Amino acid sequence: MPSSSSPTPASSRPATPTAATGVPCPKGWFLPRYGAGRLERRNIVECEDSAVYARASGHPELVDCLLTMAEVEWEHEQYFRSKVTGHPLLRLFPLWPAPPPRERIRGSFAEAGRAASREPVAEAVRG
Ligand SMILES: [Fe+2]
């Protein structure tokens, strides 16, 4: 008879907590994707701000690359947003503010020389 300190044989353990309970586990896929999405949202603004600073510091040659990076971060944010949208744990972890439409990244920079994604945008405005 195994002692009480013996580990449970792997074959008798469920593969994941989700498999054992039927409830999505925050330690599973949700939290990494949720955290990545929030991070990507901030990255959009940081790349836009970097483009503003590059131009202001006399490095306009960096602007296009930085705005391209902001657009790529926008796509990453959309990917992670799509992965967590509708998940029941969003009741505990509210969805981060949506960025403006992707076209606004270059549009706002050209028109006003500022970051378009600093302010959250209502879902109805997004393209
Ligand atoms: Fe990214």
Backbone and ligand atoms as CSV (ligand in chain L), in Angstrom:
chain,resi,resn,atom,element,x,y,z
A,1,MET,N,N,0.857,-1.170,0.000
A,1,MET,CA,C,0.000,0.000,0.000
A,1,MET,C,C,0.904,1.235,0.000
A,2,PRO,N,N,0.622,2.197,-0.914
A,2,PRO,CA,C,1.472,3.398,-0.967
A,2,PRO,C,C,1.256,4.275,0.256
A,3,SER,N,N,2.317,4.931,0.674
A,3,SER,CA,C,2.183,5.850,1.803
A,3,SER,C,C,1.459,7.108,1.356
A,4,SER,N,N,1.000,7.903,2.334
A,4,SER,CA,C,0.260,9.119,2.006
A,4,SER,C,C,1.142,10.155,1.331
A,5,SER,N,N,2.468,10.018,1.450
A,5,SER,CA,C,3.350,10.989,0.809
A,5,SER,C,C,3.730,10.572,-0.609
A,6,SER,N,N,3.252,9.422,-1.060
A,6,SER,CA,C,3.567,8.982,-2.415
A,6,SER,C,C,2.849,9.863,-3.428
A,7,PRO,N,N,3.524,10.200,-4.495
A,7,PRO,CA,C,2.841,10.991,-5.531
A,7,PRO,C,C,1.768,10.158,-6.209
A,8,THR,N,N,0.722,10.827,-6.659
A,8,THR,CA,C,-0.338,10.149,-7.396
A,8,THR,C,C,0.203,9.739,-8.752
A,9,PRO,N,N,-0.045,8.495,-9.143
A,9,PRO,CA,C,0.432,8.079,-10.469
A,9,PRO,C,C,-0.134,8.981,-11.555
A,10,ALA,N,N,0.706,9.289,-12.528
A,10,ALA,CA,C,0.302,10.198,-13.590
A,10,ALA,C,C,-0.939,9.693,-14.321
A,11,SER,N,N,-1.065,8.402,-14.457
A,11,SER,CA,C,-2.192,7.857,-15.214
A,11,SER,C,C,-3.525,8.094,-14.514
A,12,SER,N,N,-3.542,8.350,-13.195
A,12,SER,CA,C,-4.804,8.563,-12.491
A,12,SER,C,C,-5.138,10.052,-12.345
A,13,ARG,N,N,-4.236,10.936,-12.776
A,13,ARG,CA,C,-4.498,12.370,-12.677
A,13,ARG,C,C,-5.122,12.879,-13.972
A,14,PRO,N,N,-6.064,13.844,-13.881
A,14,PRO,CA,C,-6.571,14.452,-15.110
A,14,PRO,C,C,-5.448,15.244,-15.793
A,15,ALA,N,N,-5.515,15.356,-17.104
A,15,ALA,CA,C,-4.475,16.045,-17.867
A,15,ALA,C,C,-4.384,17.521,-17.493
A,16,THR,N,N,-5.515,18.160,-17.265
A,16,THR,CA,C,-5.526,19.585,-16.909
A,16,THR,C,C,-6.633,19.828,-15.895
A,17,PRO,N,N,-6.559,20.941,-15.185
A,17,PRO,CA,C,-7.677,21.276,-14.292
A,17,PRO,C,C,-8.980,21.436,-15.055
A,18,THR,N,N,-8.906,21.955,-16.260
A,18,THR,CA,C,-10.114,22.105,-17.063
A,18,THR,C,C,-10.731,20.753,-17.358
A,19,ALA,N,N,-9.896,19.781,-17.655
A,19,ALA,CA,C,-10.412,18.444,-17.933
A,19,ALA,C,C,-11.077,17.856,-16.698
A,20,ALA,N,N,-10.560,18.191,-15.519
A,20,ALA,CA,C,-11.097,17.638,-14.282
A,20,ALA,C,C,-12.412,18.296,-13.878
A,21,THR,N,N,-12.536,19.600,-14.121
A,21,THR,CA,C,-13.694,20.330,-13.625
A,21,THR,C,C,-14.658,20.751,-14.715
A,22,GLY,N,N,-14.207,20.839,-15.930
A,22,GLY,CA,C,-15.048,21.349,-17.008
A,22,GLY,C,C,-15.081,22.866,-17.046
A,23,VAL,N,N,-14.404,23.518,-16.101
A,23,VAL,CA,C,-14.367,24.980,-16.034
A,23,VAL,C,C,-13.040,25.450,-16.634
A,24,PRO,N,N,-13.111,26.426,-17.553
A,24,PRO,CA,C,-11.850,26.915,-18.118
A,24,PRO,C,C,-10.926,27.411,-17.014
A,25,CYS,N,N,-9.698,27.001,-17.074
A,25,CYS,CA,C,-8.741,27.339,-16.027
A,25,CYS,C,C,-7.960,28.586,-16.392
A,26,PRO,N,N,-7.921,29.584,-15.495
A,26,PRO,CA,C,-7.157,30.788,-15.805
A,26,PRO,C,C,-5.674,30.519,-15.967
A,27,LYS,N,N,-5.210,29.400,-15.433
A,27,LYS,CA,C,-3.797,29.071,-15.614
A,27,LYS,C,C,-3.573,28.393,-16.957
A,28,GLY,N,N,-4.647,28.154,-17.686
A,28,GLY,CA,C,-4.537,27.535,-19.006
A,28,GLY,C,C,-4.230,28.581,-20.051
A,29,TRP,N,N,-5.043,28.668,-21.051
A,29,TRP,CA,C,-4.740,29.568,-22.162
A,29,TRP,C,C,-5.254,30.974,-21.955
A,30,PHE,N,N,-6.236,31.201,-21.089
A,30,PHE,CA,C,-6.866,32.516,-21.006
A,30,PHE,C,C,-5.901,33.604,-20.537
A,31,LEU,N,N,-5.304,33.440,-19.383
A,31,LEU,CA,C,-4.484,34.520,-18.826
A,31,LEU,C,C,-3.278,34.880,-19.702
A,32,PRO,N,N,-2.563,33.931,-20.276
A,32,PRO,CA,C,-1.471,34.344,-21.165
A,32,PRO,C,C,-1.957,35.167,-22.350
A,33,ARG,N,N,-3.075,34.772,-22.931
A,33,ARG,CA,C,-3.585,35.533,-24.074
A,33,ARG,C,C,-4.148,36.874,-23.635
A,34,TYR,N,N,-4.795,36.887,-22.496
A,34,TYR,CA,C,-5.325,38.140,-21.964
A,34,TYR,C,C,-4.182,39.115,-21.683
A,35,GLY,N,N,-3.168,38.639,-21.000
A,35,GLY,CA,C,-2.021,39.504,-20.684
A,35,GLY,C,C,-1.307,39.972,-21.941
A,36,ALA,N,N,-1.172,39.093,-22.910
A,36,ALA,CA,C,-0.505,39.476,-24.161
A,36,ALA,C,C,-1.314,40.548,-24.889
A,37,GLY,N,N,-2.616,40.400,-24.878
A,37,GLY,CA,C,-3.461,41.396,-25.545
A,37,GLY,C,C,-3.335,42.763,-24.909
A,38,ARG,N,N,-3.333,42.799,-23.588
A,38,ARG,CA,C,-3.169,44.079,-22.890
A,38,ARG,C,C,-1.801,44.687,-23.208
A,39,LEU,N,N,-0.793,43.846,-23.233
A,39,LEU,CA,C,0.557,44.314,-23.542
A,39,LEU,C,C,0.631,44.861,-24.974
A,40,GLU,N,N,0.030,44.157,-25.901
A,40,GLU,CA,C,0.051,44.614,-27.297
A,40,GLU,C,C,-0.653,45.956,-27.434
A,41,ARG,N,N,-1.723,46.136,-26.680
A,41,ARG,CA,C,-2.446,47.421,-26.726
A,41,ARG,C,C,-1.522,48.560,-26.305
A,42,ARG,N,N,-0.743,48.347,-25.279
A,42,ARG,CA,C,0.208,49.384,-24.830
A,42,ARG,C,C,1.322,49.573,-25.850
A,43,ASN,N,N,1.726,48.488,-26.473
A,43,ASN,CA,C,2.801,48.583,-27.466
A,43,ASN,C,C,2.419,49.475,-28.639
A,44,ILE,N,N,1.146,49.463,-29.015
A,44,ILE,CA,C,0.705,50.329,-30.121
A,44,ILE,C,C,1.030,51.783,-29.776
A,45,VAL,N,N,0.619,52.195,-28.593
A,45,VAL,CA,C,0.834,53.586,-28.167
A,45,VAL,C,C,2.331,53.889,-28.061
A,46,GLU,N,N,3.094,52.962,-27.525
A,46,GLU,CA,C,4.534,53.204,-27.367
A,46,GLU,C,C,5.223,53.376,-28.716
A,47,CYS,N,N,4.810,52.612,-29.701
A,47,CYS,CA,C,5.402,52.768,-31.040
A,47,CYS,C,C,4.982,54.096,-31.656
A,48,GLU,N,N,3.735,54.480,-31.465
A,48,GLU,CA,C,3.291,55.774,-31.991
A,48,GLU,C,C,4.038,56.912,-31.303
A,49,ASP,N,N,4.163,56.829,-29.990
A,49,ASP,CA,C,4.903,57.861,-29.264
A,49,ASP,C,C,6.356,57.903,-29.729
A,50,SER,N,N,6.936,56.762,-29.980
A,50,SER,CA,C,8.325,56.711,-30.443
A,50,SER,C,C,8.470,57.412,-31.789
A,51,ALA,N,N,7.481,57.267,-32.654
A,51,ALA,CA,C,7.525,57.963,-33.948
A,51,ALA,C,C,7.471,59.475,-33.738
A,52,VAL,N,N,6.640,59.910,-32.810
A,52,VAL,CA,C,6.556,61.342,-32.498
A,52,VAL,C,C,7.907,61.830,-31.982
A,53,TYR,N,N,8.497,61.093,-31.076
A,53,TYR,CA,C,9.789,61.489,-30.493
A,53,TYR,C,C,10.903,61.446,-31.540
A,54,ALA,N,N,10.837,60.461,-32.442
A,54,ALA,CA,C,11.861,60.371,-33.489
A,54,ALA,C,C,11.823,61.627,-34.364
A,55,ARG,N,N,10.646,62.005,-34.752
A,55,ARG,CA,C,10.536,63.203,-35.594
A,55,ARG,C,C,10.981,64.445,-34.823
A,56,ALA,N,N,10.551,64.558,-33.579
A,56,ALA,CA,C,10.898,65.733,-32.776
A,56,ALA,C,C,12.392,65.826,-32.497
A,57,SER,N,N,13.075,64.691,-32.487
A,57,SER,CA,C,14.507,64.704,-32.179
A,57,SER,C,C,15.381,64.713,-33.433
A,58,GLY,N,N,14.751,64.988,-34.582
A,58,GLY,CA,C,15.519,65.105,-35.808
A,58,GLY,C,C,15.858,63.790,-36.478
A,59,HIS,N,N,15.023,62.777,-36.289
A,59,HIS,CA,C,15.241,61.479,-36.929
A,59,HIS,C,C,13.989,61.047,-37.696
A,60,PRO,N,N,13.616,61.811,-38.705
A,60,PRO,CA,C,12.403,61.448,-39.472
A,60,PRO,C,C,12.563,60.140,-40.230
A,61,GLU,N,N,13.774,59.712,-40.447
A,61,GLU,CA,C,13.989,58.447,-41.159
A,61,GLU,C,C,13.479,57.242,-40.363
A,62,LEU,N,N,13.248,57.413,-39.070
A,62,LEU,CA,C,12.758,56.308,-38.226
A,62,LEU,C,C,11.233,56.247,-38.149
A,63,VAL,N,N,10.574,57.312,-38.586
A,63,VAL,CA,C,9.131,57.420,-38.389
A,63,VAL,C,C,8.369,56.295,-39.090
A,64,ASP,N,N,8.665,56.058,-40.345
A,64,ASP,CA,C,7.914,55.035,-41.083
A,64,ASP,C,C,8.060,53.661,-40.431
A,65,CYS,N,N,9.272,53.321,-40.037
A,65,CYS,CA,C,9.503,52.024,-39.396
A,65,CYS,C,C,8.724,51.915,-38.078
A,66,LEU,N,N,8.721,52.977,-37.306
A,66,LEU,CA,C,8.023,52.939,-36.013
A,66,LEU,C,C,6.504,52.862,-36.203
A,67,LEU,N,N,5.989,53.558,-37.203
A,67,LEU,CA,C,4.553,53.467,-37.466
A,67,LEU,C,C,4.183,52.080,-38.001
A,68,THR,N,N,5.078,51.490,-38.774
A,68,THR,CA,C,4.843,50.109,-39.223
A,68,THR,C,C,4.807,49.166,-38.024
A,69,MET,N,N,5.709,49.391,-37.083
A,69,MET,CA,C,5.701,48.560,-35.869
A,69,MET,C,C,4.398,48.746,-35.096
A,70,ALA,N,N,3.895,49.988,-35.038
A,70,ALA,CA,C,2.607,50.235,-34.369
A,70,ALA,C,C,1.492,49.467,-35.067
A,71,GLU,N,N,1.521,49.425,-36.385
A,71,GLU,CA,C,0.488,48.694,-37.130
A,71,GLU,C,C,0.585,47.185,-36.880
A,72,VAL,N,N,1.787,46.687,-36.772
A,72,VAL,CA,C,1.964,45.259,-36.480
A,72,VAL,C,C,1.461,44.951,-35.067
A,73,GLU,N,N,1.755,45.832,-34.125
A,73,GLU,CA,C,1.249,45.635,-32.756
A,73,GLU,C,C,-0.271,45.674,-32.735
A,74,TRP,N,N,-0.840,46.518,-33.587
A,74,TRP,CA,C,-2.300,46.590,-33.709
A,74,TRP,C,C,-2.844,45.227,-34.142
A,75,GLU,N,N,-2.184,44.593,-35.099
A,75,GLU,CA,C,-2.627,43.268,-35.560
A,75,GLU,C,C,-2.478,42.227,-34.449
A,76,HIS,N,N,-1.408,42.316,-33.701
A,76,HIS,CA,C,-1.226,41.386,-32.580
A,76,HIS,C,C,-2.335,41.577,-31.549
A,77,GLU,N,N,-2.655,42.844,-31.259
A,77,GLU,CA,C,-3.722,43.120,-30.288
A,77,GLU,C,C,-5.035,42.521,-30.769
A,78,GLN,N,N,-5.318,42.655,-32.064
A,78,GLN,CA,C,-6.556,42.108,-32.623
A,78,GLN,C,C,-6.596,40.586,-32.482
A,79,TYR,N,N,-5.455,39.958,-32.695
A,79,TYR,CA,C,-5.385,38.495,-32.567
A,79,TYR,C,C,-5.745,38.064,-31.143
A,80,PHE,N,N,-5.093,38.678,-30.173
A,80,PHE,CA,C,-5.353,38.260,-28.791
A,80,PHE,C,C,-6.752,38.663,-28.345
A,81,ARG,N,N,-7.236,39.814,-28.812
A,81,ARG,CA,C,-8.611,40.207,-28.500
A,81,ARG,C,C,-9.583,39.147,-29.011
A,82,SER,N,N,-9.350,38.678,-30.225
A,82,SER,CA,C,-10.254,37.675,-30.801
A,82,SER,C,C,-10.206,36.364,-30.017
A,83,LYS,N,N,-9.075,36.062,-29.424
A,83,LYS,CA,C,-8.941,34.808,-28.681
A,83,LYS,C,C,-9.663,34.844,-27.335
A,84,VAL,N,N,-9.744,36.012,-26.703
A,84,VAL,CA,C,-10.366,36.075,-25.377
A,84,VAL,C,C,-11.811,36.571,-25.417
A,85,THR,N,N,-12.229,37.161,-26.531
A,85,THR,CA,C,-13.589,37.686,-26.630
A,85,THR,C,C,-14.605,36.565,-26.404
A,86,GLY,N,N,-15.535,36.845,-25.515
A,86,GLY,CA,C,-16.583,35.884,-25.202
A,86,GLY,C,C,-16.239,34.907,-24.090
A,87,HIS,N,N,-15.002,34.962,-23.605
A,87,HIS,CA,C,-14.606,34.025,-22.552
A,87,HIS,C,C,-15.283,34.404,-21.228
A,88,PRO,N,N,-15.773,33.436,-20.471
A,88,PRO,CA,C,-16.464,33.746,-19.207
A,88,PRO,C,C,-15.591,34.484,-18.187
A,89,LEU,N,N,-14.284,34.310,-18.258
A,89,LEU,CA,C,-13.422,34.985,-17.280
A,89,LEU,C,C,-13.307,36.491,-17.523
A,90,LEU,N,N,-13.861,36.984,-18.622
A,90,LEU,CA,C,-13.874,38.441,-18.844
A,90,LEU,C,C,-14.773,39.138,-17.823
A,91,ARG,N,N,-15.586,38.365,-17.118
A,91,ARG,CA,C,-16.366,38.967,-16.017
A,91,ARG,C,C,-15.437,39.367,-14.880
A,92,LEU,N,N,-14.336,38.665,-14.740
A,92,LEU,CA,C,-13.362,38.983,-13.690
A,92,LEU,C,C,-12.220,39.846,-14.215
A,93,PHE,N,N,-11.894,39.669,-15.479
A,93,PHE,CA,C,-10.792,40.399,-16.107
A,93,PHE,C,C,-11.372,41.191,-17.274
A,94,PRO,N,N,-11.755,42.447,-17.029
A,94,PRO,CA,C,-12.420,43.209,-18.106
A,94,PRO,C,C,-11.523,43.370,-19.332
A,95,LEU,N,N,-12.155,43.338,-20.479
A,95,LEU,CA,C,-11.435,43.526,-21.729
A,95,LEU,C,C,-10.824,44.926,-21.752
A,96,TRP,N,N,-9.601,45.025,-22.179
A,96,TRP,CA,C,-8.888,46.294,-22.239
A,96,TRP,C,C,-9.540,47.197,-23.293
A,97,PRO,N,N,-9.290,48.523,-23.191
A,97,PRO,CA,C,-9.885,49.446,-24.173
A,97,PRO,C,C,-9.412,49.125,-25.588
A,98,ALA,N,N,-10.334,49.185,-26.506
A,98,ALA,CA,C,-10.014,48.893,-27.904
A,98,ALA,C,C,-9.199,50.030,-28.518
A,99,PRO,N,N,-8.276,49.693,-29.407
A,99,PRO,CA,C,-7.571,50.754,-30.119
A,99,PRO,C,C,-8.456,51.307,-31.229
A,100,PRO,N,N,-8.084,52.457,-31.765
A,100,PRO,CA,C,-8.837,52.973,-32.914
A,100,PRO,C,C,-8.574,52.104,-34.142
A,101,PRO,N,N,-9.304,52.338,-35.228
A,101,PRO,CA,C,-9.031,51.564,-36.448
A,101,PRO,C,C,-7.563,51.713,-36.866
A,102,ARG,N,N,-7.041,50.685,-37.483
A,102,ARG,CA,C,-5.628,50.642,-37.868
A,102,ARG,C,C,-5.231,51.858,-38.715
A,103,GLU,N,N,-6.108,52.300,-39.599
A,103,GLU,CA,C,-5.789,53.425,-40.487
A,103,GLU,C,C,-5.516,54.707,-39.716
A,104,ARG,N,N,-6.025,54.789,-38.512
A,104,ARG,CA,C,-5.860,56.002,-37.710
A,104,ARG,C,C,-4.424,56.158,-37.231
A,105,ILE,N,N,-3.648,55.099,-37.220
A,105,ILE,CA,C,-2.271,55.206,-36.729
A,105,ILE,C,C,-1.500,56.183,-37.603
A,106,ARG,N,N,-1.491,55.964,-38.904
A,106,ARG,CA,C,-0.778,56.888,-39.807
A,106,ARG,C,C,-1.571,58.166,-40.025
A,107,GLY,N,N,-2.879,58.051,-40.050
A,107,GLY,CA,C,-3.716,59.231,-40.281
A,107,GLY,C,C,-3.532,60.277,-39.203
A,108,SER,N,N,-3.557,59.850,-37.975
A,108,SER,CA,C,-3.414,60.795,-36.875
A,108,SER,C,C,-2.009,61.385,-36.854
A,109,PHE,N,N,-1.039,60.575,-37.165
A,109,PHE,CA,C,0.331,61.080,-37.172
A,109,PHE,C,C,0.499,62.135,-38.262
A,110,ALA,N,N,-0.061,61.878,-39.446
A,110,ALA,CA,C,0.062,62.821,-40.557
A,110,ALA,C,C,-0.729,64.100,-40.298
A,111,GLU,N,N,-1.909,63.946,-39.710
A,111,GLU,CA,C,-2.782,65.103,-39.504
A,111,GLU,C,C,-2.346,65.950,-38.309
A,112,ALA,N,N,-2.079,65.292,-37.206
A,112,ALA,CA,C,-1.842,66.025,-35.961
A,112,ALA,C,C,-0.478,65.735,-35.349
A,113,GLY,N,N,0.266,64.801,-35.910
A,113,GLY,CA,C,1.585,64.490,-35.371
A,113,GLY,C,C,1.530,63.891,-33.984
A,114,ARG,N,N,0.492,63.120,-33.733
A,114,ARG,CA,C,0.372,62.518,-32.395
A,114,ARG,C,C,-0.146,61.087,-32.491
A,115,ALA,N,N,-0.086,60.408,-31.348
A,115,ALA,CA,C,-0.522,59.016,-31.272
A,115,ALA,C,C,-2.045,58.941,-31.300
A,116,ALA,N,N,-2.580,58.147,-32.195
A,116,ALA,CA,C,-4.033,57.961,-32.295
A,116,ALA,C,C,-4.539,57.003,-31.229
A,117,SER,N,N,-3.703,56.100,-30.769
A,117,SER,CA,C,-4.164,55.011,-29.908
A,117,SER,C,C,-4.069,55.311,-28.423
A,118,ARG,N,N,-3.665,56.527,-28.076
A,118,ARG,CA,C,-3.541,56.844,-26.651
A,118,ARG,C,C,-4.890,56.797,-25.949
A,119,GLU,N,N,-5.909,57.232,-26.638
A,119,GLU,CA,C,-7.247,57.260,-26.046
A,119,GLU,C,C,-8.038,56.030,-26.483
A,120,PRO,N,N,-8.814,55.450,-25.579
A,120,PRO,CA,C,-9.655,54.317,-25.979
A,120,PRO,C,C,-10.745,54.794,-26.931
A,121,VAL,N,N,-11.205,53.894,-27.759
A,121,VAL,CA,C,-12.223,54.196,-28.738
A,121,VAL,C,C,-13.408,53.285,-28.483
A,122,ALA,N,N,-14.606,53.866,-28.580
A,122,ALA,CA,C,-15.820,53.063,-28.393
A,122,ALA,C,C,-15.892,52.002,-29.483
A,123,GLU,N,N,-16.421,50.840,-29.140
A,123,GLU,CA,C,-16.499,49.729,-30.086
A,123,GLU,C,C,-17.226,50.135,-31.367
A,124,ALA,N,N,-18.240,51.000,-31.257
A,124,ALA,CA,C,-19.035,51.380,-32.429
A,124,ALA,C,C,-18.208,52.187,-33.436
A,125,VAL,N,N,-17.150,52.846,-32.982
A,125,VAL,CA,C,-16.341,53.702,-33.849
A,125,VAL,C,C,-15.303,52.889,-34.591
A,126,ARG,N,N,-14.930,51.743,-34.028
A,126,ARG,CA,C,-13.861,50.950,-34.603
A,126,ARG,C,C,-14.264,50.408,-35.967
A,127,GLY,N,N,-13.273,50.342,-36.840
A,127,GLY,CA,C,-13.531,49.825,-38.181
A,127,GLY,C,C,-13.239,48.380,-38.303
L,1,LIG,FE,FE,3.491,42.392,-30.625
